[in-house]
Amino acid sequence: MASPRSEISVGRKLLAGAAMIGAAGAIVPHAFHRYSPTEWLLVTFAGVLALAGVGITRTSLVAQVLSRGAAWVMLAPAALATASSVMHRGSFNVEAAGFTAALSAALLLARPLLHTREAKEEFAPRMFRRWFLGGSTATAAAGIVASGVALAMVSIGSHAVGASFGALALSLFASAVAVVRMRAWGVLLGAVTSVSLIVSGLFLGRAEATSLALLAAPALLLHTFPVLIARWRSQGEAARVRVAVDGALADSYTPAHLRVAVDDIDLDEPATAAPRARAAIPS
């Protein structure tokens, strides 16, 4: 029987990594100009994308989520530029299209690594697995964007704003990784961070508020919302089901006579007590 690591071929993983590293290499020349300063922020993003090209070949879900987040940060504007060149200018942007194709191919080639037996054992929520993975990927992408803003603000001397976005980036990264590692506090951290961003946006201009809302959206829509749905469903099921004396399931209107015992000793048990039953509550 094939092992979990053999569910995707080595060649396929190498192709995915090579596509992302190639896309990173295509960014670098645009950062250097003959008569203007080097755009070090662009060089940094190229380095992050190249590192993600290595990470996307790994079987670890944390590496997959962070790497795919970096890919999406660069893929989204490239795809928009390609569509815009066709729709509005009537000319095809070959460079943007090639960049889009390379990153899309990398994401598609590495996608099976999210659903191997090993990955499903590592991350196995009861429901909404794809939602949570997508939310962590989008949250990681938001963290990369926040990191870029932090570096840009520090480079122009706005250290306070840069520090704020740096803290935001750390919070988003921590939330994304914690959810993949099945830590409940990751969802809570993402929700608190997202609500803080939305509240902060109320005191800013429309453009800034929209940007903060976009950073807050992944954790709210793909982490917090599924958890609320799951809790609502579980409460509904609990209201319709009771445990009978013989251990079988019964409808909620079926009479049941149960008592709670501690180590087979019923505290203050009256002489006419009904037969007792013990039930285990699943964690």
N, C-alpha and C positions, 0 to 999 in steps of 0.2 A: 504493500500500500504506500502511496506517495506521502512523503512527509509534508508538513505545512509549508516549509520553505521552498519546496519544489513545485508549488502550485502556480508559480510564475517563473518563467525561464530567466536565466542569468542574462542572456542576450537582450531580452525585453527590458530588463531593469537598466542595463548599460545604455541602451538606446534612449530611454527616458532621461537618464542623467546627462548624456551627451547633448541632447536637444536643449536642455536648460543651460548647460555650460556654454554651448554655442550661442544661445541668445544673450547670455551675459557678456560674451566676447564682442558681440555686435554693438553693445551699448558703449563700451569703453571709448572708441574713437570719437564719439560725440561729446565726450567730456573735455577733450583737449582742443584748444583753439590757438591759432597762430598769433592773433592780436588781442586776445582777452584771457583773463585768468582761467585756470583749470577749474572745472565744476566738480569739486571733490565729493559733493553729495551724490552726483550721478555715478562716480567711481565707487562710492560706498554701496549704492544699490546694486551695481554690477557684481561687487564682491559678495553681497548677500545672496544674489540669485545664483552665483556660481557655487556657493556653499550649499544652497538648497538643492542644486543639481546632484551633489553628493548625498544629501539627506534623503532625497526621494528614492534612492536605490535601497534604503534600509528597510528592514521589516518592522522596526519599532513604530508604533502608531504616533508617538510624540514627534518623532522625526518626520513622519509623513505629514502630519497636520501642519507643522511649522514650515516645511518645505513647500507644501501646496499653497499655504497662505502667501508665501513670497512669490510664487508663480502667478497667483491671481492678482497681486498688486501690480505686476507689470503687464499681465495679459489684458486686463480690463481697459486701460487707456489705449493699448495697441489695437484692440478690437474696435474701439470707438473711432480711432483715427482711420482705420481701414474702411469702416462703414461710412464715415463722413466723406472720405475722398471719393467714394463711389456715388454717394447720394447728392452731394452739394457741389462738388467741383467737376464731376464728370471724368476725373482722372484716377487711375488706380495707383495707390501708394504701394509699390512693390515691397519696400523695406518693412513697412508696418505689417503688411500681409504675411511676409515671411516670418517676422517675429511672432505674430499671432499663431501661425501654423506650427512653429517650433514648440511654443509653450503649450498649445492645445494638445499636440502629439505627446508631449511629456506627461501631461496630466492623464490622458487616456491610457497610455502604456502602463503607467504605475497604478492605475485605479484598482486592479485586482488585489494589490497589497493591503488594501483597506478591508478586504473581505475574506482573507484566508482563514483557515481554522485557527491558526495561531493568533491572528488579530481578533477573531471573535471570542477567543478565550481571554484575551487581554482586556477587551472592552465589550462587556456583555450586559447592557441595560435590558430591563424587561421589555421595553418598547421604545420606539423613536430612535433607534440606533443611528440611522442615516441623518436624522435631524441633528442629533448631538454632534456627530462628526462634522457635518457641514457648518454647524455653529462654531465649533472650535477652530475650524479652518478659517472662517470669516473673521472670528475674533482675533486670531493670530495675524491675519492680514491687516486688521485695524490697528493692532499693536505695531506692526512694521510702519504703517503710515504715520502713527503718532511719534514713533522714533525718528522718522525723517523730519517731521515738523520740529521736534525738539532740537535736532542737529542744526536745522536751518535757523532757528531762533537764536541758538547760542552763537552761530557764526556771524550774526549781525549785531550781537551785543545784548539781546533780550534774554538775559540769563534767567530771570524769574519765570518768564513764559516757557522757556526751554526746560526748566526744571519741572514745571507743572506737566508738560507733555511727556517728559521722561517718566514721571511717576505714573501717568496714565498708561504709558506703554507697558511698564512693568506689571501694572494691575491687569491689563488685558492679556498679556502673555501668561501670567499666573493662572488666570481664570481658564484660558484655553487648555493649558497643560493639565490642570487639576481635574477638569471634566473628563478628559481622555483617560486619566488615571482613576476615574470613578470616585472622586472626592466630592461630597455634597457641598462643601464650602466653596467649590469653584463656581457653582451655579449662583450661590448667594453673592459672592464677590462680583461676578459679572452683572448681576441685577443691580446691586448697590452702585457700581461704577456707571452703569448705563443711566440710571435715574439721576445720578449726580450730573452727568453730562447734559441731560435734557433740561434739568433745572438751571444749570449754568447758562444754557443757550437762551433762556428767557430774558437774560440781562444783556444780551449781545445783539448784534445786527442780524438781519435775515440770513446772509451768506454764512456767517459764523455759526448761527444756530442750526442751519441745515447741515453743515459739516459735522457738528457734534452729534446731531441726531443720526447721521449715517454711521458714525463710529459706535453709537449706542445700539443700533438696530440688531446686529447679529446676536448679542447676548440675550436681548429681550425676546426676540422672535424665535430663535432656534435653541435656546437653552431654557429660559424661564417659562415661556409659554407652553412647551411640551411637558414640563414638570407640573404645571397647573392642570393641564388636561389629564395627566396620569393620576394625579391626586383626586380629581373630580370623578374619574372613572372608578378608582378604587373605593371611594366613599359610596358611590352608587351601588357597587357590587356588595359592599359590606352591609348596606341597608336592606338588600334583598335576600341575604343568606344568614342562617343561624346554624349553630352546631347542636345536633340532637344528642341524647344521652348515649346512644349506641355508636356515636362517632360519625354517623352519616350526615349528609347535608339535608336541610329541610328549609321550606319556604319561611319567610319572615312571620307569617300568620300562624305557623304551626306551634302549639304550646310546647315549651321546653322547660324542664326543671333541672337546674344546674346549681351546684354550689362550688365555691373555690376552696381547695385544700392546699395546705402548705406542708410538704413532707408527710403526707397521709394523715395529718392531724388537723381536724376542722376546729378552729377556735370558737369557743362558746357555742358548740353545736347542741341544739335542743334534741330531746329524746325522739321527737317525731320527724326528724329530718328526712327528706327524700333521698333516694340513692344518689351518690355523687359520681361525677364524671370528670376526668382530667383532659385538658386539651392543650396542645402546644401551639403557640403563636409563632408563625414563621417570621424570621427577621427580614 
